[in-house]
Amino acid sequence: MHLNSSTPTDLRNSTATGLNGPTAMDLHSPTATRILRGLQVFFYAALVILWFKGNYPLMRNIPVSPVVPLLGLLAATAVRAFVKWKAARPRARIRFTKDAAIVAVLILAAAAVHVPYLVHSFGLMDSDEAIPALQGKHIAEGKTPTVFYYGARFQGSLPQHYYALFFKIFGYSAFLTKLAAFLAYAAFLAVQYLLLKRLFSRGFALAAGLFYVLPFKNLILAGFDVGSGFAVVFLLGSLIFTLTQRIYAQGKDHLLGTLGFLLGLTFWTHQIAIIFILTSGVFLLLRYKFRIGKYLHLAFAFALGFLPALVSEIYWDFPIVRMLFEGESTGALTKAKLANGTRLTLELFSAGPGFANVIYLLVLGSGLVLIAARSVKARKIEASALFAVYTAAYAGVYFLSSSSSTGIIRYLFILYLVLPVLFAAAFLWIKPERLRLAATAAFILLLFAASQAKASLEDFRSVVKHDGDARAVLAAADSTGQKFWKGDYWHSYLLTALSKERLMVASTTVERYPYYQLLYDTEAPGANRIFLRDTPKEMQKAVEFTELLRRLGKTFESVAIKDWLLVYGIRGEVYEKNLFFPPDDVPDVALAGIGAEPAGLAVRFTAKAPVLVGGYRMNVEIPGFCALFAPMEPGTAFTVSIPYPEDRRVRLRYFVDYQGLVLDSTAREIESELPPPPAGSRRDDIEYLSGFGPREHATGNDWQALEREVRFRLNRPLGPSEKITLHLFSPFLFEDIWWHGDFAQAVEILVDGKPFARQTLKDGFNTITLAEIAPRRAEGSALIELKFRYAMVVSIVRDHWKTAAYLASLRID
C-alpha cells in the first residue's frame, strides 16, 4: 500500500501505534494497566524497604535513596490517574449536598468541643503520648524513621509519619501533634457518618454523630490519642467497614485490593486491627465462598500494606507472630473478667449512677439484637450486621486475652466505633424516622447530661491544671540553665517533648528511647533530678533522694512547683545503686604526705576513724595531668600512686567517693611542691594518667572500664617496627533495634594535643594501632589522649561508672 492511499484514520492509527507496536494511546488497555499496576507495586515495595533501611544493620549501606522509588511511584500513579481521567472524562461539578452540610456541622460542632482542650494541649499528654510526638519530630528532622513505636516491636509508626508531615510543614509542637490527631478524628466523623447513612438512614447517622461530638471524657482522650494512634485507627477502621460494605452489598469487587492493602496498613499501625480483619473476613467469606483467587489477591494486597512490619518480622524472627500466638492468654471467660470488662465499657460513656448503668447496658443489648433482627427479617446477612459481628469479634479477642484481666481502659477505646451505633439501633423500632431521630438524640443527650457531664467537666479542669503545671515546670527548669535531667518515665519523655527537646530528661524507670540516657551520661556535667510528687511512692522517692544528699554533705539547689520538685547543681552523678545502697557515713580523711618512689609519687592519707566497709575510693587529681584513684580497704591509712608530672609545683585535688558518688565534704584542693624522683628511678614505658576506671565483669571477662576521655603517657621512642596496640570492647550494641537509629561509637586520638587519628568502633571487639609516635624530645614523653564520642552507664544494675569502652589490653608490640 502506498502512503498516499492511506485514509486519515489510517494515518492517525499509524501515528499512534507506530510500526513496531502499541504506544501511549494503548495505556488504557488491560496489558498496560497490569504493567502500570506492577510498577506501582514494585516502586512502593522498594520505597518501603529503602525508607526503613536504617532499622536493619545489614541494609543501612544500600547506596540508593528512597527518593528514587518515590519518583517512580509518583510517575506510575500519575500515568494511571491520567488514563482513568481521560477514559471517564468527568465534568467538574461542585455540589453542596444535604449530607455535606450535615458532615460540616458535625465537624464544626466537634471542633467547638475540642478547641478548649487544644488550647491546653500540654495537659493532654503523658509520656506514652509524648513518645510518638518525639518520634514524629525525629522523622521530620531526617533521623532514622523507625518501623514501630519507640521501644516496641509492635504498634507501627504510620501515625508518627502522619505527625511528621505536619511538623515538616509547620514545625514541631505539642499543640500541632494534638491538632493532627483531631483532624484524623474529624475525618473519621465524616467517613462514619456516610457509612451509617448508607447502612441505616440519614437520621440514624446524624444521631450517632451527635454522640461523637459530645465531650465524653474517654472519647476526648481517644479522639486526641497519640500514644496508640486511636484517632488514626478509628479512621482506618471506618474506611475498612466502608470498603467491606461496598464489596459485600454493592458488588464492588474491584475494591478488594484496596481493602486488603488497608487491612495490612491498619494491622501494621495497631495490632488491635485484628478485630477489623475478623469482621471484614466474615463478609468476604460470605461473598466469595471458595473463590481462592480472590483470597490470594486479598492476601497479596494485605502483605503489601503490612510490608513495613513484614520486613521487620522476617529480619527479626517474627516477634509480632510470637506475641500473638505465644503471648499470655487467660483462657476461658470468668465472672471476674466479665465484671471487669463491663465496668470498663461503662466508663467509656457513663460515671453512674448504678441503676442508670443497668439501663444503658439494656439499651446496648437491645441495639445489638435489633441489628441482628434486620438480617433475620431479610433472610440474609445484611451489611449492617458489620457492627454485630464486630462486637462479637471484639468480645472474643478481648476476653480470651490477658487484657481482660487488667484495668486499662484504652484497650476498649476501639469500642467507640460501635457504641453509638448500638445506642441508635435500640430505637430502630420507632416510626416515623423523625420521631426516632428525636428519641435517639434525646436519649444520647440525657445519657451525657446525667452520667458523664460532671465527670467530663472535672476532667477538663484537670487538663487545664496539668497544662499550667507543665508550663511552670518547664519555665523553672529553663531558668536553672540545666539541659540534662533524669526523672520517672511518666514525666521524663513528657517534659522532653513539651520542651521540644530543649530539655533532655532521661527515664529512671522504663526506657523507650535510650539515646536520651546516652546523651545524659555523655554530656551532663552533674546530676539533675525532676520528681512529680503525686503519689505517696513518688513523694517518698523525692524525700529519700534529698535526704541522702543532705546526709552526705553534698551541695545542691532545689525548686518546688506545686507537686513538682527540681533538684540540680549536684557535683558528679548519683547512680541508681547509690540510692539502694547508700554509704553509712562520710570518712574524715586528711592528707598525710607525698612520698617519692621509683615508679611514681605515693600520696598518703589517714582517716580519723577506721573505714570498716568497702566501696569507698580515694581520688587524687592534678588538673590537666592525671586523675587516679585507689580502693580504701578497711583501716585508717590509704595510698594513691600517681606518675611524676613534668612540673614539680602543682595544684592537687583529692576527695572520697562511694560507689561513684562523690562525697563533697571530703573534697580539698592544695598547692604542693612535689619531691623529685629518687636516684635510679625508672618510669614504665606506658603510664596511665586519667580515664581508667574500675575493673568490671563483662562478656565473661574482667576488663577495665574507660571514661569518655582517657590519657596515658609514652615514656620512650617507639622502635622502627614497634607500635602501641589497644584492644577495646565496645559494649553499646548500637546495632540493636532498640537504639532506633544509626549510632556508632567513635574515638579521636590526639598526641601532645594535636589530632593524630580517628576511628569508628564496631559493636564488640576492636583493635586500635598507633605507630610512629615519638616523644617531643629524646628521653622525654608523649601524651596520648583518647576522646570517645559517647560514654554511658552500661552495667546491668546501672552500677557506678560511665563507660566509653572496656580495655582488654594496652601494650607496645
SEGUKOL-186729 format. One line per 5 residues: number of its first residue (from 1); for each residue x, y, z of C-alpha. Coordinates in steps of 0.001 Angstrom, whole numbers, plus 500000, padded with zeros to 6 digits. Layout:
% residues N
NUM> X Y Z | ...
***
This chain:
% residues 813
1> 500000 500000 500000 | 501258 503418 499076 | 501382 506066 501745 | 499202 508447 499759 | 496488 505820 499657
6> 496035 505819 503431 | 492900 507302 504889 | 493027 509956 507631 | 492015 507295 510113 | 494867 505062 508969
11> 497270 507937 509379 | 496086 508623 512936 | 496406 504954 513856 | 499834 504784 512240 | 500977 507799 514214
16> 499548 506457 517443 | 500844 502902 517229 | 503995 503230 515133 | 505419 500396 513082 | 506537 498206 515942
21> 503510 498011 518217 | 501338 499977 520646 | 502485 503161 522355 | 500908 505675 524716 | 497497 505521 523064
26> 497134 501940 524389 | 497696 502846 528040 | 494042 502126 528735 | 494436 498507 527630 | 494366 495665 530211
31> 498025 494877 529499 | 499113 498458 530076 | 497034 498619 533240 | 498697 495464 534584 | 502141 496858 533779
36> 501418 500155 535478 | 499950 498404 538496 | 503014 496157 538657 | 505272 499201 538531 | 503304 500792 541349
41> 503729 497676 543476 | 507432 497434 542683 | 508180 501080 543410 | 506072 501050 546568 | 507845 497956 547913
46> 511236 499478 547068 | 510221 502741 548750 | 509201 500954 551959 | 512394 498903 552122 | 514678 501858 551418
51> 512776 504258 553677 | 513097 501939 556657 | 516545 500527 555831 | 518055 502335 558828 | 516254 499854 561090
56> 518341 496978 559767 | 522153 496938 560111 | 522584 494778 557001 | 520575 497213 554864 | 521938 500556 556071
61> 524634 500745 553434 | 522356 500196 550427 | 523525 503087 548199 | 520085 504019 546879 | 517964 506882 548180
66> 514251 506265 548812 | 513641 509309 546611 | 514357 507125 543556 | 511439 504680 544029 | 509265 507551 545284
71> 509665 509349 541964 | 508928 506116 540111 | 505809 505525 542210 | 504579 509074 541631 | 505167 508767 537892
76> 503362 505409 537558 | 500491 506662 539701 | 500211 509877 537695 | 500036 507951 534425 | 497320 505640 535767
81> 495360 508591 537123 | 495632 510404 533772 | 494447 507350 531847 | 491454 506925 534165 | 490612 510604 533957
86> 490840 510567 530166 | 488653 507472 529933 | 485993 508823 532301 | 486081 512477 531174 | 484216 513617 534302
91> 482617 517026 534287 | 483758 519260 537088 | 480762 519853 539315 | 480749 521037 542881 | 477518 520271 544698
96> 476878 521092 548320 | 474503 518301 549320 | 472496 517854 552473 | 474936 515170 553637 | 477865 517505 553059
101> 476112 520113 555168 | 475482 517610 557978 | 479109 516453 557918 | 480281 520071 558039 | 478015 520776 561027
106> 479235 517656 562858 | 482877 518556 562300 | 482309 522179 563360 | 480486 521010 566479 | 483285 518567 567272
111> 485845 521328 566733 | 483969 523639 569106 | 484080 520927 571775 | 487728 520060 571199 | 489231 523555 570831
116> 489212 524298 574601 | 491255 521149 575112 | 493618 522070 572280 | 494275 525424 573927 | 495599 523449 576910
121> 497366 520799 574839 | 500178 520296 577388 | 497591 518898 579782 | 496501 516260 577261 | 499841 514447 577182
126> 501760 511934 579239 | 504931 510082 578306 | 503059 507417 576323 | 501690 510280 574212 | 504974 512179 574124
131> 506984 509352 572590 | 505136 509278 569224 | 505305 513083 569134 | 509070 512945 569594 | 509277 510156 567048
136> 507403 512287 564509 | 509774 515168 565273 | 512781 512956 564638 | 511349 511692 561343 | 510663 515272 560229
141> 514266 516158 561101 | 515621 513386 558878 | 516610 510955 561610 | 516050 507220 561180 | 512335 506584 560512
146> 511543 503597 562689 | 509040 500898 561798 | 507431 500758 565221 | 506684 502841 568285 | 509929 503568 570121
151> 510867 500744 572459 | 508463 498230 570898 | 508247 495679 568121 | 504551 496241 567621 | 502261 499223 567043
156> 503557 500651 563772 | 504716 504168 563047 | 502136 505240 560449 | 500631 507842 562837 | 504126 509140 563634
161> 504780 509639 559929 | 501460 511475 559703 | 502524 513819 562532 | 505960 514204 560918 | 504316 515566 557778
166> 502693 518344 559841 | 505964 519050 561649 | 507856 519248 558359 | 505448 521900 557110 | 504626 523872 560255
171> 507336 522983 562781 | 507115 520761 565821 | 504827 521433 568793 | 502633 519508 571214 | 499674 521581 570015
176> 500228 520508 566419 | 500501 516864 567480 | 497096 517001 569111 | 495646 519022 566237 | 496802 516348 563782
181> 495099 513711 565914 | 491878 515742 565975 | 491923 516179 562194 | 492110 512392 561829 | 489170 512149 564245
186> 487234 514723 562183 | 487875 512690 559030 | 486607 509628 560896 | 483375 511504 561721 | 482807 512177 558020
191> 483510 508608 556892 | 481490 507085 559742 | 478500 509326 559011 | 478448 508379 555326 | 478794 504682 556191
196> 475954 504749 558711 | 473747 506708 556337 | 474309 504033 553690 | 473693 501159 556127 | 470747 502673 558013
201> 469495 506179 557245 | 470465 509833 557344 | 468679 510329 560652 | 470396 507308 562174 | 473818 508588 561079
206> 473053 512043 562462 | 472024 510619 565847 | 475215 508565 566082 | 477168 511633 565041 | 475694 513531 567984
211> 477346 511030 570324 | 480702 511547 568622 | 480697 515330 569097 | 479809 515326 572804 | 482768 515621 575223
216> 482568 512189 576807 | 485679 512011 578986 | 487302 508941 577432 | 486059 509774 573935 | 488001 513033 574171
221> 491062 511050 575212 | 490560 508623 572333 | 489995 511393 569780 | 493184 513137 570867 | 495083 509910 571417
226> 498650 509929 570176 | 500087 507146 572334 | 498276 504410 570424 | 497113 506481 567475 | 493444 505665 568069
231> 492199 508656 566084 | 494036 507275 563047 | 492852 503733 563848 | 489239 504959 564050 | 489569 506489 560583
236> 491190 503396 559093 | 488613 501124 560736 | 485686 503124 559365 | 487264 503067 555900 | 487669 499285 556177
241> 483985 498898 557071 | 483037 501182 554173 | 485022 499151 551645 | 483684 495891 553087 | 480125 497177 552702
246> 480757 498316 549134 | 482196 494916 548184 | 479655 492800 550053 | 476439 494707 549420 | 477175 496510 546159
251> 479432 494013 544404 | 482368 496429 544037 | 484899 493628 543609 | 487493 495995 542133 | 487903 497429 545664
256> 489178 494131 547079 | 492828 495017 546568 | 492316 498403 548213 | 490611 496726 551162 | 493433 494201 551537
261> 496059 496941 551440 | 494138 498972 554033 | 493769 495937 556303 | 497520 495330 556162 | 498311 499006 556734
266> 495959 499140 559721 | 497314 495925 561207 | 500829 497393 561000 | 499554 500587 562626 | 497989 498793 565585
271> 497571 495077 566118 | 494135 495686 567624 | 493113 495805 563955 | 492837 492011 564177 | 489212 492811 565070
276> 488712 494622 561756 | 490294 491689 559934 | 487983 489178 561627 | 484905 491318 560964 | 485674 492040 557339
281> 486732 488418 556832 | 483274 487142 557730 | 481625 489205 554986 | 484300 488397 552421 | 483748 484700 553128
286> 480010 485173 552621 | 480628 486894 549309 | 483429 484839 547800 | 482919 481481 549495 | 485511 479183 547844
291> 486914 481540 545190 | 490566 481029 546148 | 491818 483578 543637 | 490027 486364 545487 | 491675 485409 548777
296> 495100 485247 547141 | 494535 488730 545748 | 493442 489894 549198 | 496449 488254 550871 | 498891 489845 548433
301> 497377 493290 548959 | 497411 492735 552737 | 501097 491805 552625 | 501794 494973 550651 | 500062 497141 553269
306> 501758 495242 556072 | 505125 495372 554278 | 506938 497690 556736 | 506238 495261 559556 | 506599 492189 557339
311> 510208 493060 556508 | 510863 493562 560230 | 509164 490269 561047 | 511392 488372 558640 | 514557 490201 559719
316> 513982 489898 563485 | 512477 486372 563556 | 508730 487161 563668 | 508270 488994 567007 | 504647 490022 566275
321> 503694 486480 565305 | 505250 485174 568506 | 503500 487874 570511 | 500120 486945 569023 | 500475 483186 569220
326> 502813 482684 572156 | 501667 485570 574328 | 499899 485309 577623 | 496277 484231 577490 | 493873 483988 580367
331> 491825 481337 578657 | 488134 480913 579373 | 485688 483633 580298 | 485326 484114 584046 | 482938 486096 586182
336> 485753 488417 587285 | 486815 489128 583699 | 483234 489741 582640 | 482707 492155 585530 | 485941 493992 584735
341> 485076 494289 581044 | 481565 495521 581850 | 482887 498135 584278 | 485400 499467 581786 | 482826 499513 578979
346> 480526 501642 581130 | 483384 504034 581860 | 483538 504794 578143 | 480323 506799 578414 | 478997 506784 581991
351> 480073 507666 585517 | 476899 506246 587054 | 474638 506022 588942 | 474295 502267 589164 | 470632 501971 588175
356> 471288 504122 585084 | 474179 501870 584073 | 471804 498903 584072 | 469516 500812 581706 | 472408 501712 579424
361> 473510 498091 579187 | 469963 497034 578351 | 469790 499673 575612 | 473109 498471 574166 | 471885 494881 574239
366> 468629 495918 572541 | 470560 497681 569794 | 472638 494574 569171 | 469503 492417 568978 | 467726 494817 566607
371> 470714 494959 564254 | 470770 491155 564164 | 466990 491121 563633 | 467387 493106 560404 | 469298 490187 558905
376> 466803 487661 560238 | 463938 489616 558720 | 465725 489924 555367 | 466659 486213 555469 | 470226 487117 554613
381> 473165 488690 556370 | 472705 492426 555938 | 475744 494691 555642 | 474528 496491 558783 | 475425 493284 560666
386> 479037 494503 560384 | 478568 496095 563796 | 477103 492968 565363 | 479965 490844 564024 | 482439 493499 565146
391> 481025 493432 568686 | 481303 489639 568805 | 484836 489674 567382 | 485943 492250 569919 | 484417 490321 572823
396> 486118 487129 571702 | 489550 488710 571296 | 489305 490787 574473 | 488093 488116 576857 | 490498 485476 575542
401> 493466 487803 576042 | 495187 488863 579229 | 493927 492407 578622 | 490546 491496 580099 | 492230 490903 583465
406> 493655 494433 583615 | 492078 497762 584488 | 493467 499535 581409 | 490622 501317 579656 | 492453 502258 576443
411> 492139 498639 575311 | 488410 499381 574982 | 488665 502674 573064 | 488123 500755 569851 | 484539 500137 571002
416> 483713 503740 570130 | 483272 502540 566559 | 480242 500554 567646 | 478798 502076 570846 | 476887 504999 569214
421> 475622 502585 566552 | 474221 500204 569172 | 472620 503064 571116 | 470977 504401 567953 | 469952 500910 566807
426> 467973 500394 570024 | 465436 502941 568672 | 465034 501392 565200 | 461562 500148 566123 | 460215 503706 566446
431> 458286 505071 563471 | 458386 507550 561771 | 462058 508417 561320 | 461747 511971 562638 | 460326 510703 565897
436> 463062 508054 566028 | 465732 510705 565494 | 464268 512880 568227 | 464045 509970 570676 | 467610 508827 569922
441> 469034 512335 570229 | 467143 512897 573480 | 468489 509653 574920 | 472103 510448 573977 | 471832 513971 575408
446> 470253 512620 578586 | 472948 509961 578828 | 475643 512615 578671 | 473934 515081 580999 | 473014 512531 583661
451> 476023 510251 583655 | 479025 512000 582112 | 478780 515802 582125 | 480132 516245 585662 | 482995 513790 585110
456> 483832 515461 581791 | 483916 518901 583390 | 486212 517641 586158 | 488444 516032 583560 | 488649 519296 581597
461> 489632 521168 584754 | 492299 518531 585348 | 493623 519076 581813 | 493803 522834 582434 | 495644 522272 585730
466> 498145 519837 584239 | 498749 522223 581348 | 499559 525072 583733 | 501748 522894 585940 | 503731 521574 582978
471> 504356 525081 581661 | 505503 526257 585104 | 507878 523308 585483 | 509381 523907 582043 | 509928 527570 582871
476> 511592 526635 586168 | 513810 524033 584506 | 514821 526536 581825 | 515713 529101 584488 | 518269 526716 586030
481> 520289 526648 582805 | 520443 522854 583018 | 519713 520881 579827 | 520068 517286 581030 | 517810 515764 583705
486> 516512 512442 584974 | 513023 511545 586096 | 510390 508844 586280 | 509114 507513 582943 | 505719 509196 583196
491> 507156 512709 583143 | 510615 512224 581593 | 509515 511830 577968 | 506632 514232 578565 | 508876 517133 579580
496> 511317 516306 576800 | 508519 516505 574235 | 506848 519603 575658 | 510173 521449 575719 | 510795 520484 572076
501> 513920 518655 573337 | 515260 521857 574792 | 515419 519709 577922 | 516605 516107 577696 | 515026 514116 580527
506> 516266 510521 580718 | 513978 507952 582302 | 514985 506246 585537 | 512389 503509 585005 | 511000 502427 581608
511> 513370 503277 578761 | 511843 503677 575301 | 514470 505802 573591 | 517897 505050 575107 | 519562 507893 573232
516> 518345 510305 575941 | 520128 508269 578601 | 523195 508158 576360 | 523164 511945 575975 | 522639 512442 579707
521> 525555 510178 580622 | 527780 511669 577937 | 527040 515370 578299 | 525576 516097 581749 | 528224 517797 583944
526> 526409 516732 587121 | 523226 515103 588370 | 519797 516755 587995 | 516508 515166 589012 | 512845 516001 588486
531> 510201 514489 590772 | 506431 514610 590390 | 505213 514002 593934 | 501670 512992 593007 | 501642 509639 594829
536> 502976 508514 598235 | 505595 506414 596459 | 506886 509342 594410 | 506859 511608 597447 | 508986 509060 599286
541> 511458 508889 596385 | 511923 512660 596421 | 512413 512712 600211 | 514927 509842 600139 | 516910 511478 597354
546> 517228 514891 599007 | 517845 513401 602474 | 520695 511306 601045 | 522297 514419 599576 | 521981 516344 602830
551> 523293 513495 604972 | 526351 513141 602762 | 527048 516860 602741 | 526508 517232 599007 | 525659 520700 597797
556> 522584 521144 595607 | 519766 523530 594756 | 516065 522818 594501 | 512856 524392 593231 | 509366 523272 594276
561> 506399 523948 591986 | 503191 522541 593468 | 503651 518756 593273 | 506884 519044 591308 | 510412 519190 592713
566> 513549 520031 590718 | 516900 519107 592298 | 520000 520283 590472 | 523558 521592 590756 | 524802 518268 592154
571> 528501 517558 591685 | 529060 514280 589903 | 526464 511616 589213 | 524071 509997 591666 | 523830 506427 590425
576> 520818 504227 590992 | 522995 501928 593089 | 523696 504850 595441 | 520003 505145 596225 | 519615 501468 597037
581> 522940 501077 598832 | 523949 504444 600326 | 527107 504802 602439 | 526782 504531 606216 | 528912 507606 606867
586> 531442 510015 605359 | 535089 509223 606192 | 537039 512117 607705 | 540316 511941 605784 | 543359 514195 605694
591> 546474 514358 603520 | 549337 512741 605446 | 552112 513390 602938 | 553501 512819 599469 | 556454 510473 599044
596> 558782 509855 596122 | 559111 506272 594902 | 560937 504716 591935 | 557727 504237 589930 | 555989 507479 590919
601> 554517 509512 593756 | 552761 507942 596740 | 550021 510286 598023 | 549181 509142 601556 | 546015 509805 603562
606> 544793 508983 607056 | 541268 508745 608451 | 540318 509848 611953 | 538115 506796 612368 | 538681 503425 610725
611> 536863 502740 607459 | 535017 499496 608122 | 533379 498626 604798 | 534401 498515 601145 | 533032 500663 598350
616> 534951 503837 599243 | 537678 505136 596920 | 540328 507799 597443 | 540716 510037 594367 | 543692 512259 593549
621> 543855 514738 590663 | 546461 517058 589208 | 544269 519114 586837 | 545339 518792 583235 | 547694 515913 584010
626> 546227 512951 585888 | 543215 511699 587827 | 543618 508346 589575 | 542077 506501 592499 | 542642 503573 594824
631> 540127 501491 596835 | 540029 502327 600540 | 540497 498998 602248 | 539255 498739 605869 | 541607 500673 608143
636> 542882 504222 608630 | 545754 504572 606120 | 545347 504850 602337 | 547714 505485 599456 | 547127 506573 595863
641> 550027 506174 593431 | 550343 508721 590623 | 553008 509351 587954 | 555531 512167 588218 | 554336 515319 586435
646> 556846 517376 584484 | 556344 520361 586811 | 557133 519909 590485 | 554812 522694 591706 | 551216 521606 591189
651> 547676 522108 592362 | 546492 518873 593986 | 542847 517891 594442 | 541531 514937 596369 | 538181 513559 597504
656> 536432 510355 598532 | 533666 508704 596537 | 531408 505812 597443 | 530450 503585 594519 | 530933 506551 592196
661> 529040 509044 594393 | 531360 511971 595138 | 531299 512910 598841 | 531550 516684 598540 | 532532 517308 602143
666> 535781 515355 601642 | 536927 517451 598670 | 540092 519506 599189 | 542485 521435 596946 | 546058 522469 597832
671> 549182 523885 596214 | 552091 521484 596684 | 555813 521280 595917 | 556349 517671 594879 | 559512 515796 595828
676> 561883 514930 592969 | 562219 511326 591767 | 564790 509325 593729 | 568091 508366 592153 | 567781 505366 589855
681> 564019 505790 589371 | 562629 504455 586127 | 559277 505196 584584 | 557184 502496 582942 | 557061 502668 579155
686> 553331 503453 579369 | 551826 505259 582332 | 548103 505570 582955 | 547137 509179 583717 | 543341 509509 583738
691> 540104 507940 582495 | 540981 504405 583600 | 538115 503181 585727 | 537448 500134 587858 | 537637 496618 586565
696> 534220 495240 585669 | 532980 491833 584613 | 531588 491895 581076 | 531190 489237 578357 | 532918 486684 580575
701> 535984 488864 581179 | 537213 491224 583867 | 538124 494349 581935 | 538974 497891 582839 | 536282 500459 582137
706> 537372 503558 580255 | 535858 507003 580716 | 534931 509265 577829 | 538357 510931 577950 | 541457 508805 578562
711> 545078 509955 578923 | 548263 507922 579066 | 551934 508739 578612 | 554503 507093 576365 | 557917 507454 578022
716> 560271 506317 575258 | 560521 506434 571470 | 558995 503517 569580 | 561358 501288 567623 | 561173 501035 563824
721> 558797 498063 563979 | 557078 498869 567266 | 553540 500115 567726 | 551090 500783 570537 | 548150 498375 570417
726> 544853 498860 572251 | 542335 496032 572351 | 538914 497508 573163 | 535423 496142 573592 | 532553 498493 572704
731> 529545 497466 574825 | 526722 499607 573473 | 525222 497166 570961 | 524170 500034 568712 | 523037 497580 566041
736> 520147 496518 568246 | 516719 497708 567078 | 516064 499428 570428 | 518508 502212 569595 | 516152 503364 566818
741> 518938 504954 564818 | 522271 504585 563089 | 524583 505326 566012 | 528241 504327 566352 | 530946 504793 568941
746> 533984 506674 567674 | 537286 507714 569206 | 539526 510654 568357 | 543217 510191 569176 | 545480 513119 569989
751> 549238 513118 570539 | 550576 516027 572561 | 547321 517858 571977 | 547351 517502 568174 | 544920 515286 566180
756> 546604 512036 565218 | 543860 509615 564117 | 540123 508914 564305 | 538422 505529 564302 | 534821 504344 564369
761> 534286 501341 566623 | 532015 498470 565788 | 529982 496736 568481 | 532191 494284 570357 | 535931 493792 569863
766> 538103 496453 568230 | 541839 496921 567757 | 543483 500347 567576 | 547092 500518 566396 | 549271 503589 566929
771> 552660 503731 565232 | 555321 506353 564523 | 554717 508139 567808 | 557831 509759 569296 | 558308 511792 572447
776> 558715 515519 571946 | 562383 515200 572834 | 564854 512415 573412 | 564331 510714 576763 | 561114 512717 577105
781> 557493 511630 576853 | 554462 511787 574535 | 550993 512487 575927 | 548320 510410 574189 | 544613 511184 574608
786> 541565 509178 573565 | 538338 511139 573279 | 535313 508891 572794 | 532066 510149 571306 | 529831 508514 573938
791> 530000 507241 577496 | 527203 505508 579362 | 526430 503525 582490 | 526295 500143 580791 | 526197 497828 583803
796> 523007 495812 584027 | 522364 497165 587518 | 523338 500728 586494 | 526335 500443 588714 | 528778 503285 589287
801> 530779 504245 586227 | 530144 505920 582887 | 531869 503657 580391 | 533033 504608 576894 | 534679 501240 576215
806> 536306 498334 578015 | 540078 497980 577821 | 541282 494435 577235 | 544950 495393 576840 | 547227 498353 576165
811> 550804 497489 575248 | 553748 498111 572959 | 554142 495354 570361
***
